[in-house]
Amino acid sequence: MKQRFISHLSLSSGKIKGAIAIAAMILSTSASKAEGYQVNTLSARQNGMGNVGTAMHLGAESQFFNPAGLTSVKGNVEATASILPIFATAKATLPDGSSFTTDNGVSTPLSVTAGFSIYKNLKGGIAFYTPYGSGINWTDNWPGAVLNQSVTLKSFTIQPTLAWSPVKGLSIGAGLMISWGNVDLNKGLVDPGSFNTLQQMLIVAGALPPAAYQEYGPSTIPASINLKGKSKVALGVNVGVMYDINEKWTVGLSCRSLQKMKVDAGNATLRFANNHAQSILDNQIGLLNQSQFAAEMPLPAVVKIGAAYRPISPLVVAFDAQITGWKTYKSLDIDFLDDALASYNQHIEKKYSNSWTFSLGAQYDLTKRFQIRAGVMVDTTPVDKEHYNPETPGMTKISPSVGFSFYPIPQLSIDASFLYVAGLGAKNRSVEYPDLLMTKLTGAPVMNTFKADYHVHAFTPAIGVTLHI
């Protein structure tokens, strides 16, 4: 009888591996970033204006917002640097009234840009920025741990750029995006209730002494997994056009292309709650420490249109509308590198939808040495309500912001801003997921459902510098 249970577990280990591979590539959103796992907060200046910039002449920083704006580089060389630490919190309230709050670390999106004059109407530049990324930590033993404990996603892009102004008022620009990234994820592997049931079955079979039984409550996960993966370099383009209609009005259009981030071989490390859990599960799932997989995730295309208006010379008001092509994230496909595990390759439906982000901001020159800014950003969610998971607590977010720049000397500005993210809440969300262990032990599909209400908020102070030479 004991051998029978071990056989059941051995058969289930392949599917468990599949679930872990899936988890390795499910990339969560932080409350402080754009929905999905996109980052919009990449400039200390524009962070104070609700992150507008598609129709603004931002010099070197335009390489991210709209490459055509690079033609406005001042002097021979212009350089900028921004760091935007993000302090985010998410809260889940379960149907029984209990609530759980994340213990997130500080995320640090950043950007460094440089622009230079080749000719009067031709500019070049290079930018380094973090267009996608996220981080969330629900802790190891909360009730939703089998869905997600913690995840950190980081992506990086280097973008060489050229911008040209063929006629007065018209600019076009293009940049080559060279991107790469990594993911570090932790999730519960075995549901505590299922592990308790397995212990009872082993006792009935005579494979476990009754005195050895250890009851696991919902706050103790018997086995967890850490997964790490590095993506291959992906290429894309960032192109834009900008036109000054007259001295008061400027319009702009930009597009960042779809990129595919591929993980060729992710690695897993198994963790047990204690020696007792390890003694029962190690022989069946120990091979997870050596499992490898290949997977692919989209960095979706982004299209932005914008307009800037200068009613009086010290004041500029700008508006951006951005659509992110999350609809390309229809499913997550996992392929095992070991041909013997081909039957456990996974196809998981995600069914994201395209989402809109709207930004409105204003900048006013109080003096030649001091500028003030204010703005607001409204960000809608692409997450499908029927596939709602705590690793992606998506919801509409409203983000007001303020900022300023101070010029101690004409060639140098110190830029600072503050943005607050207020999630509007997501009530009565649920996700259904398979209990892989019990499915194999009983021989019939066993599904669990996790339900919760979610709230998120965050704040992002930012500091940066801009230098003209």
URUR-V200372 format. One record per backbone hydrogen bond with DSSP energy under -1.0 kcal/mol. CO is the residue of the C=O (numbers start at 1). NH is the residue of the N-H. E is the energy in kcal/mol with one decimal. If there is no record, write none. Layout:
co-><CO CO>
nh-><NH NH>
e-><E E>
This chain:
co-><1 2 3 4 5 6 7 8 9 12 13 14 15 16 17 18 19 20 22 30 35 37 38 40 43 45 46 46 53 56 58 59 60 61 61 62 66 67 68 69 70 76 77 78 79 80 81 82 83 86 87 89 90 91 92 93 94 98 100 107 109 111 112 113 114 115 116 121 122 122 123 124 125 126 127 128 129 131 132 134 136 137 142 144 144 145 149 150 151 152 153 154 156 157 158 159 160 161 162 163 164 167 169 171 172 173 174 175 177 178 179 180 181 182 183 184 185 186 186 187 191 192 193 194 195 196 197 198 199 200 201 202 202 203 209 210 217 222 223 223 224 225 226 227 228 229 234 236 237 238 239 240 241 242 243 248 249 249 250 251 252 253 254 255 256 259 261 262 263 267 269 271 274 275 276 277 278 281 282 285 286 287 292 293 294 295 297 299 301 302 303 304 305 306 307 308 309 312 314 316 317 318 319 320 321 322 323 324 324 325 326 328 329 330 330 332 334 335 338 339 341 342 346 348 355 356 357 358 359 360 361 362 363 364 364 369 370 370 371 372 373 374 375 376 377 378 379 382 384 389 392 396 397 398 399 400 401 402 403 404 405 406 409 411 413 414 415 416 417 418 419 421 422 426 429 430 431 433 434 435 436 437 438 439 446 448 450 452 453 454 455 456 457 458 459 460 462 463 464 465 466 467>
nh-><5 6 7 8 9 10 11 12 13 16 17 18 19 20 21 22 23 24 25 33 38 133 34 42 47 48 49 51 56 58 61 62 63 64 65 66 69 70 71 72 73 117 469 115 467 113 465 111 463 107 459 457 102 455 100 453 97 94 92 86 84 82 128 80 126 78 124 165 118 119 163 116 161 114 159 112 157 39 155 153 151 103 145 147 148 188 138 186 136 184 134 182 180 129 178 127 176 125 174 123 172 170 244 242 164 240 162 238 236 158 234 156 231 154 229 152 227 149 150 225 195 196 197 198 199 200 201 202 203 204 205 207 208 206 212 213 220 273 189 190 271 187 269 185 267 183 179 177 257 175 255 173 253 171 251 310 245 246 308 243 306 241 304 239 302 299 297 232 295 228 226 224 278 279 280 281 282 285 286 288 289 290 337 266 335 263 261 259 325 256 323 254 321 252 319 250 317 315 365 363 309 361 307 359 305 357 303 326 355 328 329 330 352 350 351 348 346 294 341 342 344 345 334 332 324 380 322 378 320 376 318 374 316 366 372 407 366 367 405 364 403 362 401 360 399 358 397 353 387 392 394 424 379 422 377 420 375 418 373 416 371 414 412 468 466 406 464 404 462 402 460 458 398 454 452 388 450 448 436 439 440 441 442 443 435 433 431 429 93 426 91 423 89 421 87 419 417 83 415 81 413 79>
e-><-1.8 -2.2 -2.5 -2.1 -2.3 -2.5 -2.2 -1.7 -1.3 -2.5 -2.5 -2.0 -2.4 -2.3 -2.7 -2.3 -2.4 -1.9 -1.4 -1.6 -1.2 -2.3 -1.0 -1.4 -2.3 -1.3 -1.6 -3.2 -1.2 -1.4 -1.3 -1.6 -1.4 -1.4 -1.1 -2.6 -2.3 -1.8 -1.5 -1.9 -1.7 -1.9 -2.9 -3.1 -3.1 -2.1 -2.1 -2.1 -1.9 -1.7 -1.8 -2.2 -2.5 -2.0 -2.5 -2.5 -2.3 -2.9 -2.8 -3.0 -2.5 -2.6 -2.7 -2.4 -2.3 -2.9 -2.5 -2.5 -2.4 -2.2 -2.4 -2.9 -2.9 -2.1 -3.0 -2.6 -2.5 -3.1 -1.2 -3.1 -2.4 -3.0 -2.1 -1.8 -2.0 -3.3 -3.0 -3.1 -2.2 -2.3 -1.9 -2.4 -2.0 -2.2 -2.3 -1.6 -2.0 -2.1 -2.5 -2.7 -2.5 -1.9 -2.8 -2.6 -2.9 -2.3 -2.3 -2.6 -1.8 -2.2 -2.9 -3.1 -2.5 -2.5 -1.9 -2.1 -3.1 -2.4 -2.0 -2.4 -2.2 -2.2 -2.0 -2.3 -2.3 -2.1 -2.2 -2.3 -2.1 -2.3 -1.9 -2.7 -1.1 -1.2 -2.0 -1.5 -1.8 -2.9 -3.3 -1.3 -3.0 -1.8 -2.6 -2.8 -2.7 -2.3 -3.0 -2.7 -2.6 -2.2 -2.7 -2.3 -2.4 -2.7 -2.4 -2.1 -1.2 -1.4 -2.8 -2.6 -2.3 -2.7 -2.7 -2.4 -2.4 -3.4 -2.5 -2.7 -2.1 -2.4 -3.0 -3.3 -1.9 -2.5 -1.3 -2.2 -2.7 -2.4 -1.9 -1.9 -1.8 -2.0 -1.1 -1.6 -2.5 -2.6 -3.1 -2.3 -3.1 -2.8 -2.6 -2.4 -2.6 -2.3 -2.6 -2.2 -2.9 -1.6 -2.1 -2.5 -3.2 -2.5 -2.1 -2.4 -2.3 -2.6 -2.4 -2.3 -1.6 -1.6 -2.4 -1.7 -1.9 -2.9 -1.6 -2.6 -1.6 -2.7 -2.2 -1.7 -2.1 -1.7 -2.2 -2.9 -2.5 -2.4 -2.8 -2.9 -2.4 -2.4 -2.9 -1.9 -2.2 -1.1 -2.5 -2.4 -1.3 -1.8 -2.0 -2.7 -2.0 -2.8 -2.5 -2.5 -3.1 -2.7 -2.6 -1.7 -1.7 -2.4 -2.7 -2.7 -2.8 -2.5 -1.7 -2.5 -2.2 -2.7 -2.9 -2.6 -2.4 -2.9 -1.7 -2.7 -2.1 -2.2 -2.6 -2.7 -2.5 -2.1 -3.2 -1.9 -2.3 -2.9 -2.3 -1.1 -2.5 -3.1 -1.1 -2.2 -1.5 -2.0 -2.3 -1.3 -3.0 -2.7 -1.7 -2.1 -2.7 -2.3 -2.9 -2.1 -2.7 -3.4 -2.2 -1.8 -1.8 -2.2 -2.9 -1.9 -2.4 -2.5>
